[in-house]
Amino acid sequence: MNEDRIEGNLRALGGKAEQVAGRVTGDAKVRVEGALDEAAGRAQDLYGQAKDAASDAYDDLADGAQNAEDFIREFVETRPYTTAALALCAGWLLGRMGRHNA
């Protein structure tokens, strides 16, 4: 949970308290200000949730890239001749794709 989510929840809670105070005192202005604070707090909380989701997605992507790198490194180290043959075939295919028949 990041700072935006905490501040947003606190602001929304404060807005609710303002609304209750406005109802008790009969002050419409305080009630409206409370509703606005609550809405702003909820928006800030949603922003914090989006930041958390983006951070989690980045972490997952970085982990996936590391796993792929580890797999490729292990494959190359344990099967050097197979790797060389695959590289030769890939080079041959790329070379064939670049030729133009006239």
DRENDO-1510 file (C-alpha; in Angstrom, 1 decimal, always signed):
<recs>
REC; n; res; u; v; w
REC; 1; MET; +0.0; +0.0; +0.0 .
REC; 2; ASN; +1.6; +3.3; -1.1 .
REC; 3; GLU; +1.3; +6.8; +0.3 .
REC; 4; ASP; -1.4; +7.9; -2.1 .
REC; 5; ARG; -3.7; +5.1; -0.9 .
REC; 6; ILE; -3.2; +5.9; +2.7 .
REC; 7; GLU; -3.7; +9.6; +2.3 .
REC; 8; GLY; -6.7; +9.0; +0.1 .
REC; 9; ASN; -8.4; +6.7; +2.6 .
REC; 10; LEU; -7.7; +9.2; +5.4 .
REC; 11; ARG; -9.1; +12.1; +3.3 .
REC; 12; ALA; -12.2; +10.0; +2.5 .
REC; 13; LEU; -12.7; +9.2; +6.1 .
REC; 14; GLY; -12.3; +12.8; +7.1 .
REC; 15; GLY; -14.9; +13.8; +4.4 .
REC; 16; LYS; -17.4; +11.3; +5.9 .
REC; 17; ALA; -16.8; +12.8; +9.3 .
REC; 18; GLU; -17.4; +16.3; +7.9 .
REC; 19; GLN; -20.7; +15.1; +6.3 .
REC; 20; VAL; -21.8; +13.7; +9.6 .
REC; 21; ALA; -20.9; +16.9; +11.4 .
REC; 22; GLY; -22.8; +18.9; +8.8 .
REC; 23; ARG; -25.9; +16.7; +9.2 .
REC; 24; VAL; -25.7; +17.1; +13.0 .
REC; 25; THR; -25.3; +20.8; +12.9 .
REC; 26; GLY; -27.6; +21.3; +9.9 .
REC; 27; ASP; -24.8; +23.1; +8.0 .
REC; 28; ALA; -25.2; +22.3; +4.3 .
REC; 29; LYS; -21.9; +23.9; +3.4 .
REC; 30; VAL; -20.0; +21.5; +5.7 .
REC; 31; ARG; -21.9; +18.6; +4.3 .
REC; 32; VAL; -21.0; +19.5; +0.7 .
REC; 33; GLU; -17.4; +20.1; +1.6 .
REC; 34; GLY; -17.3; +16.7; +3.3 .
REC; 35; ALA; -18.7; +15.1; +0.2 .
REC; 36; LEU; -16.1; +16.8; -2.0 .
REC; 37; ASP; -13.3; +15.7; +0.4 .
REC; 38; GLU; -14.6; +12.1; +0.4 .
REC; 39; ALA; -14.7; +12.1; -3.4 .
REC; 40; ALA; -11.2; +13.5; -3.7 .
REC; 41; GLY; -9.9; +10.9; -1.2 .
REC; 42; ARG; -11.5; +8.1; -3.2 .
REC; 43; ALA; -9.9; +9.4; -6.4 .
REC; 44; GLN; -6.5; +9.6; -4.7 .
REC; 45; ASP; -7.0; +6.0; -3.4 .
REC; 46; LEU; -7.8; +4.9; -6.9 .
REC; 47; TYR; -4.7; +6.6; -8.2 .
REC; 48; GLY; -2.6; +4.8; -5.6 .
REC; 49; GLN; -4.2; +1.5; -6.6 .
REC; 50; ALA; -3.3; +2.1; -10.2 .
REC; 51; LYS; +0.3; +2.9; -9.2 .
REC; 52; ASP; +0.5; -0.3; -7.2 .
REC; 53; ALA; -0.9; -2.3; -10.1 .
REC; 54; ALA; +1.7; -0.8; -12.5 .
REC; 55; SER; +4.5; -1.5; -10.1 .
REC; 56; ASP; +3.3; -5.1; -9.7 .
REC; 57; ALA; +3.1; -5.5; -13.5 .
REC; 58; TYR; +6.6; -4.2; -13.9 .
REC; 59; ASP; +8.0; -6.5; -11.2 .
REC; 60; ASP; +6.3; -9.5; -12.9 .
REC; 61; LEU; +7.7; -8.5; -16.3 .
REC; 62; ALA; +11.2; -8.1; -14.8 .
REC; 63; ASP; +10.9; -11.6; -13.2 .
REC; 64; GLY; +9.8; -13.1; -16.5 .
REC; 65; ALA; +12.7; -11.6; -18.3 .
REC; 66; GLN; +15.1; -12.9; -15.7 .
REC; 67; ASN; +13.6; -16.4; -16.0 .
REC; 68; ALA; +13.9; -16.3; -19.8 .
REC; 69; GLU; +17.5; -15.2; -19.5 .
REC; 70; ASP; +18.3; -18.0; -17.1 .
REC; 71; PHE; +16.7; -20.5; -19.4 .
REC; 72; ILE; +18.6; -19.4; -22.4 .
REC; 73; ARG; +21.9; -19.2; -20.5 .
REC; 74; GLU; +21.4; -22.7; -19.2 .
REC; 75; PHE; +20.4; -24.0; -22.7 .
REC; 76; VAL; +23.5; -22.5; -24.3 .
REC; 77; GLU; +25.9; -23.7; -21.6 .
REC; 78; THR; +24.6; -27.3; -21.5 .
REC; 79; ARG; +24.0; -27.7; -25.3 .
REC; 80; PRO; +26.6; -25.7; -27.2 .
REC; 81; TYR; +26.5; -27.8; -30.4 .
REC; 82; THR; +22.7; -27.6; -30.6 .
REC; 83; THR; +22.9; -23.9; -30.0 .
REC; 84; ALA; +25.5; -23.5; -32.8 .
REC; 85; ALA; +23.3; -25.6; -35.2 .
REC; 86; LEU; +20.3; -23.4; -34.4 .
REC; 87; ALA; +22.2; -20.2; -34.9 .
REC; 88; LEU; +23.5; -21.5; -38.3 .
REC; 89; CYS; +20.0; -22.4; -39.4 .
REC; 90; ALA; +18.6; -19.0; -38.3 .
REC; 91; GLY; +21.4; -17.3; -40.2 .
REC; 92; TRP; +20.8; -19.3; -43.3 .
REC; 93; LEU; +17.0; -18.5; -43.1 .
REC; 94; LEU; +17.6; -14.8; -42.6 .
REC; 95; GLY; +20.1; -14.8; -45.5 .
REC; 96; ARG; +17.6; -16.5; -47.8 .
REC; 97; MET; +14.9; -14.0; -46.9 .
REC; 98; GLY; +17.1; -11.1; -48.0 .
REC; 99; ARG; +17.8; -12.5; -51.5 .
REC; 100; HIS; +15.7; -11.3; -54.4 .
REC; 101; ASN; +15.1; -13.6; -57.4 .
REC; 102; ALA; +15.2; -11.7; -60.6 .
</recs>
